[in-house]
Each structure stands twice: as C-alpha cells, then as structure tokens.
Amino acid sequence: MTFSITLTDGTVATIDGTLDASLPVIILLHGLGGTNLDMTDPALAYPGLAFNRTAGFPPYRDAGLHPTPPLTPVAGFFIDPPQTALTSWSAALKSAGFSTVTYKQRGPLIANDVTQLGLLAAALATSSQLAGLRFAFVGHSRGGLVVRSFLAGAKGNPALAGFLSRTNTAITLHSPNAGSGLATVAATVNALAAQLQTAFATAGLAAPAFLGTLRAAVGNPGQVELAPGSPTLAGIAAGEPVPGITYHTFGGTSTDWVRLWVNLYTPDSMFPVLAFFGLPLPFFHWGISPVVVGTLLNYASFLPAELLIAPMPVVTEIMVALAALAATTPEFAPGIGDTFVTDARARLPFSASHTTNALNHLEALSDATLQRQVIAILTRLRSPLVSGMATATLSPFPARHVSTQYTVKVVDSVSGAPLTSGTVTVRSVHGAILLTTPLGVPFTITFSPEHVISIDPDTRKPTSELVWPGVQVQLAPPYGTVGVSTGLP
C-alpha cells in the first residue's frame, strides 16, 4: 500500500508498506544536504557512493610485444568499481514487514526541519489510514538531531500529545549527537578535498563521488549548528531524555571509501626477447600487474606502498592531502571516526544503548548488517511480540503427589505477552499420553512416579530410580513445543 500526505507547507510525505497493525510505522529522516532518496534509493542519491572493495583483478595481464621497454614502471591508475545495487532503509524495513514514511527535509537549519516534522507528525496522527498505528523514528546523520530536537519540543506541545503517545523509539545512525569536528575546520577540509579531486584529475581518473559529497557537507550553512558545544546542540540536550522514549544510537569507525590501484609493469617487461618467432630484432614482452596503493581516506593504508610508488607526483600529492586531512580532526582517524562523525560523538549525553560498526558515514545508508541490527530493535516493538521463544509455567508449582487441579500459562519469553492458543499434554515416562487439554483450561491429575531400572555403565549393575510424568505445550509456529517444569525430581 502506498499513499501520500501533502503538508500545509507543501511537503509531500510518502507512506509505503503493508500497514501491519502490530508494528510501528517507521519515519525515516535523511542527513544534511540529502533528500528522501537517501532512504529510498541511495545508489541514485549518491552515484558511485558504494565501491566494491572486495573486487579482485587478475594478477597478470599480457600487454603484448613492443620494440622498446616501458618508459615508466606505472601503466596507469584505477579505482574499485562502484556497486549499483544497494538496499535502502525503506526497502529493508518493508521486507521485514514495516511501513515507512519518507520525505525531503526543508533545511538548512534544524529548527526549520523540526517545524516541518511537527506538521508531518500532526498529519500522521490524524490520518484515518493510520488510525491506531504506532510510530518510531530512524534518523541518519543530522536527521537524528532533527528527531531528538522534535521529541524534546513535542513533550510540551498539546497539539502533538496524540502523536507522542503513539511513539516510543528513536534510533540515530551515525548522528553527530555531540557534534562534528568538521564544522570547526570546514574551510580546511573543503580545500583539501578539492586538492584530492585535482590529484585524481591529474591521474586521468574521475574523482570518487564521496569527495563531492564531503565538500557539499562542509559547505552547507547548516554545518555551523553541528560544531561541538554549539547552542543548538546544547538546547536539544537540555530537553532530554523525553519520558516514554527509548533511544538507540549507532556509530562508525571506518574512514575507508575506495581503493586506489596502480598497474605496474612486471620486471620481465624490461628485458628483450631475442629473435621472437624467428624475427631478427629484439622485442619486449610487456606484462601488467595490479597493486593496491591505498584506501581513501585512510592515510595509514598508503604507507606500505610509499617506497614503491611515492616518487610518482600524483601519489605524493594524494598522500600529502590525506595526511593533512587526518591531522585536522578525529573524524578522519581510522578506528575512531567515520569521516563525518566520531563514534564517541555519535553517543548521547545520557544513558542509551549504543552499537559500533566498522562503517563509514554513507555506508550507514545501505549496510545489511546495520539494517539487521536496527530491525532487531524495531521488531521488539511488535504488539504482541512474536519472538519465537516462549516460557510455560505450571500452577500450583511444584506438582503434587495427590489429585490436584492445575493450569498452564505461557508467555512470550521476550515481551511477556500471554499466549493463549495451544495444547497441553501430560505424558508418562514411556511417552504414553496421560492427558490432553486446550491451553488455559484447568485439568486434574495425580503425578505418580514410575520405577525405571537401568544398567549403570561403570558397575554394570542394575539401578532403580523414580521418574515422573512430563508436561509440554504444543504452540502454533514459530514457537512449537515448549516444556513445562513440574518441579518434581
């Protein structure tokens, strides 16, 4: 089911999915300078965004016969091929049974987007097609700040009380919750990114798409609000945590974007092949082998290749620019930041769950592992939750040796939601059915033991022990058969 809602400011929000009443509708918010395509089609939003960094290439390529040896050891540069098939957040959530809301934020300031989100929340809360449905937020990058700011203000707004009463979860993905150092060194980063673009052009390569994305981000006027300790961030934190809202944050620690490769002529290319096929003149048989130079924007990854090709001007220029970037801010430090936000600054200033993944900032728009982690959190919001794990209890407990009336109660092990459909079976030690009754219906039985004789494997002598009847409950999928403890030996 897909339909749209047009807000009073002209914003068009798209609601897409099955509208499962047991699951919340997920409102998706993109980051700074992005659009709704960030959450619905990241490959289209950022062409060349995701590169196949597991791509492999033949270790040797025949470059043919030539009258002279290669003039330089380098045959050329190339980068990993881009991935064109990315799973968006909207698609991943819909595959898991959720419905999503996507729209383009107004920008450039957070306050403008909070006002816009307020209009959307009011419209969603009064939509007849969404009557009774609950809501949850997933915000990428600056979108997470918009969510936090909106929720902090909504708690005191009577007009949004209806929406807030149906919302209890906010998830931020690589959001600068404690700010981003890029905001304070924006001009420097912009100049260094431009230097890298020039270096790629000098090498005859199209600059990786993320460099343009990086320059657009640091040049956005909304970037100023993201500086650590800014009045905007302090104002958001002053209104948190919002009662009734559970917060979850995710951060990244990878500055890897795309590998730069060099094609090197193999050593045998330098030695002549005499009288090849009977020809009187010497020829040179060229061969080419690809070698990884380094992974942008990971400066340390270039160091192993420094002795091999650092004298090449384009490589030297790239290494100088990357070293300068790494020195500007921890966001560019591998293992610490994701290029835009450090993992530490993606955390909230109050207690909340946090998960760290080795992802860069824009990988968070399509990474399958991250999507599974978030979906696992959101699935716990199912009402009633169907976790596939159940806990059954016998009352009274423990069972008694005399005729007694019992009941069996079963709940979902995760949510505690009661399960009322199933069959209770009492079996003898030999598996014979002593009693069968619908779950929830009282039954009367006497638990009597049986003597079971077995041979001790060590002494090879017969031993006798008392074994009591067992109780189990057969539930509908995905639960299956669940044992019921009687408390008897």
C-alpha positions as CSV (number, residue, x, y, z in Angstrom):
1,M,0.0,0.0,0.0
2,T,1.4,3.4,-1.0
3,F,-0.2,6.8,-0.5
4,S,1.0,10.4,0.1
5,I,0.2,13.2,2.5
6,T,0.7,16.8,1.5
7,L,1.5,19.1,4.4
8,T,0.4,22.7,4.7
9,D,3.9,23.8,3.7
10,G,3.8,21.8,0.5
11,T,5.9,18.9,1.7
12,V,4.9,15.6,0.2
13,A,5.4,12.6,2.5
14,T,5.1,9.1,1.1
15,I,3.8,6.2,3.3
16,D,4.7,2.8,1.9
17,G,4.1,-0.7,3.2
18,T,1.5,-3.2,4.5
19,L,0.4,-1.1,7.5
20,D,0.7,-4.0,9.9
21,A,-1.2,-3.0,13.0
22,S,1.2,-5.0,15.2
23,L,4.2,-3.0,14.1
24,P,5.0,0.7,14.3
25,V,5.3,2.9,11.2
26,I,8.9,4.0,10.7
27,I,9.6,7.6,10.0
28,L,12.9,7.9,8.1
29,L,14.9,11.1,8.2
30,H,17.9,11.8,5.9
31,G,21.1,13.8,6.7
32,L,22.5,17.2,6.0
33,G,22.1,18.1,2.3
34,G,20.3,14.9,1.5
35,T,16.9,14.1,0.2
36,N,14.3,11.4,0.6
37,L,16.3,9.4,-1.9
38,D,18.9,8.8,0.8
39,M,16.4,6.4,2.4
40,T,14.7,5.1,-0.7
41,D,17.4,4.8,-3.3
42,P,20.9,5.7,-2.0
43,A,22.6,4.5,-5.3
44,L,20.6,7.2,-7.1
45,A,21.1,9.8,-4.4
46,Y,24.9,9.3,-4.4
47,P,26.1,7.7,-7.7
48,G,29.3,5.9,-7.1
49,L,28.8,6.1,-3.4
50,A,29.5,2.5,-2.6
51,F,32.5,0.8,-4.1
52,N,33.1,-2.9,-4.3
53,R,36.2,-3.1,-2.0
54,T,36.2,-6.9,-2.2
55,A,36.7,-6.8,-6.0
56,G,39.6,-8.8,-7.4
57,F,41.6,-8.4,-10.5
58,P,43.8,-10.8,-12.5
59,P,47.4,-10.8,-11.1
60,Y,48.9,-10.6,-14.5
61,R,47.7,-9.2,-17.9
62,D,49.6,-9.6,-21.1
63,A,50.2,-6.2,-22.7
64,G,51.7,-7.5,-25.9
65,L,55.0,-7.1,-27.8
66,H,56.8,-3.8,-28.1
67,P,60.0,-2.6,-29.7
68,T,61.1,-0.8,-26.5
69,P,60.8,-1.5,-22.8
70,P,58.2,0.6,-20.8
71,L,59.3,4.2,-20.3
72,T,57.9,4.3,-16.7
73,P,57.1,1.5,-14.2
74,V,53.5,2.7,-14.0
75,A,51.0,1.7,-16.6
76,G,48.1,3.7,-15.0
77,F,45.8,4.1,-12.1
78,F,42.2,2.9,-11.4
79,I,39.8,2.6,-8.5
80,D,37.4,-0.1,-7.4
81,P,34.2,-0.4,-9.5
82,P,31.1,1.1,-7.9
83,Q,28.2,-1.0,-6.6
84,T,25.0,-0.2,-8.3
85,A,22.6,-2.4,-6.3
86,L,22.1,-1.1,-2.8
87,T,19.3,-2.0,-0.4
88,S,17.8,1.2,1.0
89,W,16.4,1.6,4.5
90,S,12.9,1.8,3.1
91,A,13.3,-1.5,1.2
92,A,14.9,-3.3,4.1
93,L,12.2,-2.2,6.6
94,K,9.4,-3.1,4.2
95,S,11.0,-6.6,3.6
96,A,10.8,-7.0,7.4
97,G,7.1,-6.2,7.5
98,F,7.3,-2.5,8.5
99,S,5.8,0.5,6.7
100,T,7.8,3.6,6.2
101,V,7.4,7.4,5.9
102,T,9.8,9.3,3.7
103,Y,10.1,13.0,2.8
104,K,12.6,15.7,1.9
105,Q,13.5,18.0,4.8
106,R,13.3,21.7,4.3
107,G,16.7,22.8,5.8
108,P,19.1,24.4,6.1
109,L,18.7,24.8,9.9
110,I,17.5,22.2,12.4
111,A,14.7,24.5,13.6
112,N,13.2,24.6,10.2
113,D,13.2,20.9,9.9
114,V,11.7,20.5,13.4
115,T,8.8,22.7,12.4
116,Q,8.3,20.7,9.3
117,L,8.4,17.4,11.2
118,G,5.8,18.8,13.6
119,L,3.4,19.3,10.6
120,L,4.1,15.8,9.5
121,A,3.5,14.3,12.9
122,A,0.2,16.1,13.3
123,A,-0.9,14.9,9.9
124,L,0.1,11.3,10.6
125,A,-1.6,11.3,13.9
126,T,-4.9,12.4,12.4
127,S,-4.7,10.3,9.2
128,S,-7.7,7.9,9.1
129,Q,-5.5,5.4,7.2
130,L,-3.0,5.3,10.1
131,A,-5.6,5.2,12.9
132,G,-4.4,3.3,15.9
133,L,-0.9,2.7,14.4
134,R,2.2,3.5,16.4
135,F,5.3,5.3,15.2
136,A,9.1,5.1,15.6
137,F,12.0,7.2,14.2
138,V,15.2,6.2,12.3
139,G,17.4,9.2,11.5
140,H,20.7,9.2,9.6
141,S,23.4,11.7,10.5
142,R,21.8,15.2,11.1
143,G,18.4,13.6,10.7
144,G,18.9,12.0,14.1
145,L,19.4,15.5,15.6
146,V,16.1,16.6,14.0
147,V,14.4,13.7,15.6
148,R,15.9,14.5,19.0
149,S,15.0,18.2,18.8
150,F,11.5,17.4,17.7
151,L,10.8,15.0,20.5
152,A,12.3,17.4,23.1
153,G,9.9,20.1,22.0
154,A,6.8,17.8,21.4
155,K,6.6,16.7,25.0
156,G,5.3,20.2,26.0
157,N,3.1,20.7,22.9
158,P,-0.6,19.8,23.5
159,A,-1.1,19.7,19.7
160,L,1.4,16.8,19.4
161,A,0.3,14.9,22.5
162,G,-1.7,12.4,20.4
163,F,1.3,11.7,18.2
164,L,3.8,11.4,21.1
165,S,1.5,9.0,23.0
166,R,1.9,6.6,20.0
167,T,5.7,7.0,19.7
168,N,8.3,5.4,22.0
169,T,11.5,4.8,20.0
170,A,14.2,6.9,18.4
171,I,17.2,5.4,16.6
172,T,20.0,7.6,15.3
173,L,22.5,6.3,12.7
174,H,26.0,7.9,12.8
175,S,24.4,11.2,14.0
176,P,26.7,13.9,15.4
177,N,24.8,13.8,18.8
178,A,27.8,15.5,20.5
179,G,28.8,17.5,17.4
180,S,31.2,17.0,14.5
181,G,34.7,18.5,14.3
182,L,34.2,19.1,10.6
183,A,32.0,22.1,11.5
184,T,35.0,23.9,13.0
185,V,37.5,23.0,10.2
186,A,35.1,23.2,7.3
187,A,37.2,25.5,5.2
188,T,40.3,23.4,5.6
189,V,38.5,20.2,4.8
190,N,36.9,21.8,1.7
191,A,40.3,22.9,0.4
192,L,41.9,19.5,1.0
193,A,39.0,17.6,-0.7
194,A,39.4,20.0,-3.7
195,Q,43.1,19.1,-3.7
196,L,42.3,15.4,-3.9
197,Q,39.8,16.0,-6.7
198,T,42.6,17.8,-8.6
199,A,45.0,14.9,-8.0
200,F,42.6,12.4,-9.4
201,A,42.1,14.5,-12.4
202,T,45.8,14.7,-12.9
203,A,46.0,10.9,-12.9
204,G,43.3,10.8,-15.5
205,L,40.6,9.5,-13.1
206,A,37.2,10.7,-12.2
207,A,37.3,11.7,-8.6
208,P,35.4,9.4,-6.2
209,A,31.8,10.6,-5.6
210,F,32.2,10.9,-1.9
211,L,34.7,13.8,-2.3
212,G,31.9,15.9,-3.8
213,T,29.6,14.8,-1.0
214,L,32.2,15.8,1.6
215,R,32.6,19.2,0.1
216,A,28.9,19.8,-0.1
217,A,28.5,18.9,3.5
218,V,31.2,21.1,4.8
219,G,30.0,24.0,2.7
220,N,26.4,23.7,3.9
221,P,25.3,26.6,6.1
222,G,23.7,24.1,8.5
223,Q,27.1,22.7,9.3
224,V,27.7,25.5,11.8
225,E,25.0,24.1,14.1
226,L,26.9,20.8,14.3
227,A,30.0,22.2,16.0
228,P,30.7,20.5,19.4
229,G,29.2,22.6,22.2
230,S,27.0,24.7,19.8
231,P,23.9,26.5,21.3
232,T,21.7,24.3,19.1
233,L,23.2,21.0,20.4
234,A,23.0,22.3,24.0
235,G,19.4,23.3,23.5
236,I,18.5,19.8,22.3
237,A,20.3,18.1,25.2
238,A,18.6,20.4,27.7
239,G,15.2,18.8,26.9
240,E,16.3,15.2,27.1
241,P,15.7,12.4,27.7
242,V,12.0,12.6,26.8
243,P,9.9,10.4,29.1
244,G,8.5,7.3,27.4
245,I,11.1,7.4,24.6
246,T,13.7,4.7,24.3
247,Y,16.9,5.9,22.5
248,H,19.3,3.7,20.5
249,T,22.4,5.1,18.8
250,F,24.8,3.6,16.2
251,G,28.3,4.9,15.3
252,G,31.0,4.1,12.7
253,T,34.8,3.7,12.9
254,S,35.8,3.3,9.2
255,T,37.4,6.0,7.0
256,D,37.8,3.6,4.1
257,W,36.0,4.7,1.0
258,V,37.6,3.2,-2.1
259,R,40.9,1.6,-3.0
260,L,43.3,3.3,-5.4
261,W,45.1,0.8,-7.6
262,V,48.2,1.1,-9.8
263,N,49.0,-1.1,-12.8
264,L,52.7,-1.8,-12.7
265,Y,54.8,-3.3,-15.5
266,T,56.2,-6.6,-14.5
267,P,60.0,-6.9,-14.3
268,D,60.2,-9.2,-17.3
269,S,58.8,-6.3,-19.4
270,M,62.3,-4.6,-19.2
271,F,64.2,-7.5,-20.8
272,P,64.3,-8.1,-24.6
273,V,63.0,-11.3,-26.2
274,L,65.6,-12.1,-28.9
275,A,64.6,-13.5,-32.3
276,F,61.0,-13.9,-31.2
277,F,59.3,-16.2,-33.8
278,G,62.4,-16.0,-35.9
279,L,62.5,-12.2,-36.1
280,P,66.0,-10.8,-36.2
281,L,65.2,-7.8,-34.0
282,P,64.8,-7.9,-30.2
283,F,61.3,-7.3,-28.8
284,F,60.0,-6.6,-25.3
285,H,57.1,-8.6,-23.9
286,W,55.2,-6.3,-21.6
287,G,53.1,-7.6,-18.7
288,I,51.0,-5.7,-16.2
289,S,50.2,-6.5,-12.6
290,P,47.7,-4.5,-10.4
291,V,48.8,-3.4,-6.9
292,V,46.8,-1.6,-4.2
293,V,48.2,1.9,-3.5
294,G,45.9,2.6,-0.5
295,T,42.4,3.2,0.6
296,L,40.9,6.7,0.6
297,L,40.5,8.4,3.2
298,N,42.7,6.1,5.2
299,Y,46.1,7.7,5.2
300,A,47.9,4.8,7.0
301,S,46.9,2.4,4.3
302,F,49.2,4.3,1.8
303,L,52.3,3.8,3.9
304,P,53.2,0.3,2.8
305,A,53.3,1.4,-0.9
306,E,55.3,4.5,-0.1
307,L,58.6,3.0,-1.1
308,L,57.2,1.5,-4.2
309,I,55.5,4.5,-5.9
310,A,55.7,7.5,-3.6
311,P,58.0,9.2,-6.1
312,M,55.1,9.4,-8.5
313,P,53.8,13.1,-8.2
314,V,50.1,12.2,-8.2
315,V,50.6,9.6,-5.3
316,T,52.7,12.1,-3.4
317,E,50.0,14.7,-3.7
318,I,47.3,12.4,-2.6
319,M,49.4,11.3,0.4
320,V,50.1,14.9,1.4
321,A,46.4,15.8,1.2
322,L,45.3,12.7,3.2
323,A,47.9,13.3,5.9
324,A,46.6,16.9,6.2
325,L,43.0,15.6,6.5
326,A,44.0,13.1,9.1
327,A,45.6,15.9,11.2
328,T,42.5,18.2,11.0
329,T,40.0,16.2,13.1
330,P,39.5,12.8,14.7
331,E,36.6,12.2,12.3
332,F,39.2,11.2,9.8
333,A,41.1,8.8,12.1
334,P,40.6,5.1,11.3
335,G,39.1,3.2,14.2
336,I,37.8,6.5,15.7
337,G,35.6,8.2,13.2
338,D,33.5,7.6,10.0
339,T,34.8,10.6,8.2
340,F,31.9,12.8,9.2
341,V,31.4,11.8,12.9
342,T,33.4,10.1,15.5
343,D,31.9,7.0,17.2
344,A,32.2,8.7,20.6
345,R,30.3,11.8,19.4
346,A,27.6,9.6,17.9
347,R,26.6,8.7,21.5
348,L,24.0,10.6,23.5
349,P,24.8,12.7,26.5
350,F,22.6,10.5,28.7
351,S,22.3,6.7,29.1
352,A,21.2,4.9,25.9
353,S,22.1,1.8,24.1
354,H,24.9,2.2,21.6
355,T,26.3,-0.1,18.8
356,T,29.6,0.5,16.9
357,N,30.2,-0.9,13.4
358,A,33.3,-0.6,11.2
359,L,31.4,1.5,8.6
360,N,32.0,4.9,7.0
361,H,29.3,7.6,7.2
362,L,27.5,6.9,4.0
363,E,27.7,3.1,4.2
364,A,25.2,3.5,7.0
365,L,22.6,4.2,4.3
366,S,22.7,0.7,2.9
367,D,24.8,-1.7,5.1
368,A,22.9,-5.0,5.5
369,T,24.4,-5.8,9.0
370,L,23.4,-2.4,10.3
371,Q,19.9,-2.8,8.9
372,R,19.5,-6.2,10.6
373,Q,20.7,-4.7,13.9
374,V,18.1,-1.9,13.7
375,I,15.3,-4.2,12.5
376,A,16.0,-6.5,15.5
377,I,15.4,-3.5,17.8
378,L,12.2,-2.4,16.0
379,T,10.9,-6.0,15.9
380,R,10.8,-6.0,19.7
381,L,8.1,-3.3,19.3
382,R,5.7,-5.8,17.8
383,S,2.5,-5.8,19.8
384,P,2.1,-8.6,20.8
385,L,5.7,-9.6,20.1
386,V,6.2,-12.9,18.4
387,S,9.8,-13.7,19.3
388,G,9.5,-17.5,18.6
389,M,10.6,-18.2,22.2
390,A,8.1,-19.0,25.0
391,T,8.1,-19.7,28.7
392,A,5.5,-22.0,30.3
393,T,4.6,-22.3,34.0
394,L,2.6,-24.8,36.0
395,S,0.3,-23.6,38.7
396,P,0.3,-24.7,41.5
397,F,4.0,-25.3,41.5
398,P,5.6,-27.7,42.2
399,A,3.3,-30.5,41.2
400,R,1.8,-32.6,44.0
401,H,1.5,-36.4,44.6
402,V,-2.3,-36.2,45.1
403,S,-5.1,-35.4,42.7
404,T,-4.8,-31.7,42.1
405,Q,-6.3,-29.2,39.6
406,Y,-3.6,-27.4,37.5
407,T,-3.4,-24.7,34.9
408,V,-0.6,-23.9,32.5
409,K,0.2,-20.4,31.5
410,V,2.5,-19.4,28.6
411,V,4.1,-16.1,27.7
412,D,6.5,-14.8,25.0
413,S,9.9,-15.0,26.5
414,V,10.9,-11.5,25.3
415,S,7.8,-9.4,25.7
416,G,5.9,-11.3,28.3
417,A,2.8,-11.2,26.1
418,P,0.4,-14.0,27.0
419,L,0.0,-16.9,24.5
420,T,-3.5,-18.5,24.8
421,S,-3.7,-20.9,21.9
422,G,-2.2,-24.3,22.2
423,T,-2.5,-27.8,23.6
424,V,-1.2,-29.1,27.0
425,T,-0.1,-32.8,27.1
426,V,0.9,-34.9,30.1
427,R,3.0,-38.0,29.2
428,S,4.2,-40.9,31.2
429,V,7.9,-41.7,31.4
430,H,7.4,-44.1,28.5
431,G,5.7,-41.5,26.3
432,A,2.1,-42.6,26.7
433,I,-0.4,-39.7,26.7
434,L,-2.0,-39.4,30.2
435,L,-4.0,-36.3,29.5
436,T,-4.5,-33.7,26.7
437,T,-6.4,-30.4,27.1
438,P,-6.5,-26.9,25.5
439,L,-4.1,-24.4,26.9
440,G,-5.8,-22.3,29.5
441,V,-8.3,-24.9,30.5
442,P,-7.8,-26.3,34.1
443,F,-7.1,-30.0,34.3
444,T,-6.9,-32.5,37.2
445,I,-4.3,-35.2,37.5
446,T,-2.2,-37.1,40.0
447,F,1.5,-37.0,39.4
448,S,2.7,-40.5,40.3
449,P,6.3,-41.7,39.7
450,E,7.3,-44.9,38.0
451,H,10.3,-47.1,38.8
452,V,12.7,-47.3,35.9
453,I,15.5,-49.8,36.0
454,S,18.7,-49.1,34.1
455,I,22.2,-50.6,33.9
456,D,25.0,-48.5,35.4
457,P,27.7,-48.2,32.7
458,D,30.5,-48.3,35.2
459,T,29.5,-51.1,37.6
460,R,27.2,-52.9,35.0
461,K,24.8,-53.4,37.9
462,P,21.0,-52.6,37.6
463,T,19.9,-49.4,39.3
464,S,16.4,-48.2,40.1
465,E,15.1,-44.6,40.0
466,L,11.8,-42.8,40.3
467,V,10.8,-40.9,37.1
468,W,7.8,-38.5,37.0
469,P,5.4,-37.7,34.2
470,G,6.3,-34.8,32.0
471,V,4.2,-31.8,30.8
472,Q,4.6,-30.0,27.5
473,V,2.7,-27.4,25.4
474,Q,2.3,-27.5,21.7
475,L,2.0,-23.9,20.3
476,A,1.5,-22.6,16.9
477,P,4.6,-21.6,14.8
478,P,7.0,-20.1,15.3
479,Y,7.0,-21.4,18.9
480,G,6.5,-25.1,18.5
481,T,6.8,-27.5,21.5
482,V,7.6,-26.0,24.9
483,G,8.5,-28.0,28.0
484,V,6.7,-27.2,31.4
485,S,8.7,-27.7,34.6
486,T,6.8,-29.7,37.3
487,G,9.3,-29.1,40.0
488,L,9.5,-32.8,40.7
489,P,12.8,-34.7,40.9
